[in-house]
Amino acid sequence: MISIQSEDFDSGVEYAALRDSGAGTGAIATFTGLVRDNGDTQDVSGLFLEHYPGMTEQVIAGLIEEASRRWDVRKARVIHRVGRLLLQEQIVFVGVCSAHRGDAFAACEFIMDALKTSAPFWKKELSEAGEHWVEQKASDVARGEAWDTGERQL
């Protein structure tokens, strides 16, 4: 279940949908990312996010499939917002349910880490000083590569 949207989402509703995944589900892990006031620049007032329609959903579906090969994923949900977002607005939701907490935590974190480096999103920071396109961070790349090399496992 993947949604790329400009509208906000209700994480409680999303959690409830994951909880309804069957009697074999014993754990749900979620992550919600918010717009914060600093990043590459200080005094960020908001973000503008763009994506590659069609390709973005395909890449995210692949990430969920990969997580399902590595861990017991009963159900996964990814929502990523695009467009103009203000401080403290929700950007992204990743939710994973599994029989066990370890698989749910690992799959959720893997999907989020991979979103940062694999999905075709572009982010511009907005501030009084102007606009600034955000470059991919070396720390995000390192986290993603650690999953591939087996250095990062929960």
DASULPE-V36585 format. One record per residue. RES is the residue in one small letter. OMEGA is omega in whole degrees, -180 to 180 (* if undefined). Layout:
BEGIN
RES&OMEGA  RES&OMEGA
END
This chain:
BEGIN
m&-174  i&175  s&170  i&-170  q&175  s&-177  e&174  d&179  f&179  d&-177  s&176  g&177  v&179  e&177  y&-179  a&178  a&177  l&-179  r&-179  d&-174  s&175  g&-175  a&180  g&-180  t&179  g&-178  a&174  i&175  a&179  t&174  f&174  t&178  g&-177  l&173  v&179  r&-172  d&176  n&-179  g&174  d&179  t&178  q&177  d&176  v&179  s&179  g&179  l&168  f&-178  l&175  e&177  h&178  y&-176  p&-178  g&178  m&-179  t&-180  e&179  q&179  v&-179  i&177  a&177  g&178  l&178  i&177  e&179  e&178  a&-179  s&175  r&-176  r&-175  w&177  d&179  v&178  r&-178  k&178  a&180  r&176  v&173  i&176  h&-180  r&176  v&-178  g&-178  r&179  l&-180  l&-180  l&178  q&174  e&178  q&178  i&-170  v&174  f&172  v&178  g&-179  v&172  c&-176  s&176  a&-174  h&-176  r&-179  g&179  d&180  a&179  f&-176  a&-178  a&179  c&-179  e&178  f&-179  i&-180  m&179  d&-179  a&176  l&-176  k&-174  t&-173  s&-175  a&-177  p&173  f&174  w&-174  k&176  k&174  e&179  l&177  s&178  e&-179  a&-180  g&-179  e&-176  h&175  w&-176  v&176  e&176  q&-177  k&179  a&180  s&177  d&178  v&-180  a&178  r&179  g&180  e&179  a&176  w&-178  d&-178  t&-179  g&178  e&-178  r&176  q&177  l&*
END
